């Protein structure tokens, strides 16, 4: 599981990098409040958010995450 830090909405959850299983679209999702954002910038600025826009999510590989070229610190926790 990879994340980009704490959720700015609920201030408790982690902003996880996830992938919708059906479309392979990678996005940011809070593990507690389930807010969703297409980019880290949107998540950090709490703009263009949604809930329940995506279907079942899985975790992308490190290679898939790097392919997004996001300019943000990524924390990895594979425990």
C-alpha positions as CSV (number, residue, x, y, z in Angstrom):
1,X,0.0,0.0,0.0
2,X,1.3,3.4,-0.9
3,X,0.0,6.7,0.4
4,X,0.8,10.5,0.1
5,X,-0.1,11.5,3.6
6,X,-3.0,12.4,5.8
7,X,-6.5,13.3,4.4
8,X,-7.2,17.1,4.5
9,X,-11.0,16.4,4.8
10,X,-11.3,14.0,7.7
11,X,-7.9,14.7,9.1
12,X,-7.6,11.1,10.2
13,X,-7.3,8.8,7.2
14,X,-4.5,8.1,4.8
15,X,-4.6,9.2,1.2
16,X,-3.9,5.9,-0.5
17,X,-2.9,5.5,-4.1
18,X,-5.4,3.0,-5.5
19,X,-6.5,1.7,-8.9
20,X,-10.0,0.9,-10.1
21,X,-10.0,-2.8,-11.0
22,X,-12.3,-2.5,-14.0
23,X,-10.6,0.5,-15.7
24,X,-7.1,0.4,-14.2
25,X,-7.5,4.2,-13.5
26,X,-5.1,5.2,-10.7
27,X,-6.4,7.8,-8.2
28,X,-6.2,8.9,-4.6
29,X,-8.7,7.7,-2.0
30,X,-8.9,8.3,1.8
31,X,-9.0,5.0,3.6
32,X,-11.4,6.4,6.2
33,X,-13.8,9.0,4.7
34,X,-13.5,7.4,1.2
35,X,-13.0,10.8,-0.5
36,X,-11.6,10.4,-4.0
37,X,-9.4,12.6,-6.1
38,X,-7.7,12.2,-9.5
39,X,-4.5,13.9,-8.5
40,X,-2.5,14.5,-5.3
41,X,-2.8,18.2,-5.9
42,X,-6.6,18.0,-5.8
43,X,-6.4,15.9,-2.7
44,X,-4.1,18.3,-0.9
45,X,-6.2,21.3,-1.9
46,X,-9.5,19.5,-1.3
47,X,-10.9,20.3,-4.7
48,X,-12.6,18.2,-7.4
49,X,-13.3,15.5,-4.9
50,X,-15.9,12.8,-5.2
51,X,-17.3,9.7,-3.4
52,X,-18.4,6.5,-4.9
53,X,-17.3,7.5,-8.4
54,X,-15.2,4.4,-8.8
55,X,-15.9,0.7,-8.5
56,X,-13.8,-1.9,-6.7
57,X,-10.3,-0.8,-6.1
58,X,-7.0,-2.7,-5.8
59,X,-3.4,-1.5,-5.1
60,X,-1.3,-0.5,-8.1
61,X,2.3,-1.8,-8.5
62,X,5.2,0.5,-7.7
63,X,5.9,0.7,-11.5
64,X,2.3,1.8,-12.2
65,X,2.6,4.5,-9.5
66,X,5.9,5.8,-11.0
67,X,4.3,6.0,-14.4
68,X,2.0,8.7,-13.1
69,X,4.9,11.1,-12.7
70,X,3.3,12.7,-9.7
71,X,5.6,15.2,-8.0
72,X,4.8,14.2,-4.4
73,X,6.4,12.3,-1.6
74,X,5.1,8.7,-1.6
75,X,5.1,6.6,1.5
76,X,5.1,2.8,1.1
77,X,3.8,0.4,3.8
78,X,3.7,-3.2,2.8
79,X,3.0,-4.6,6.2
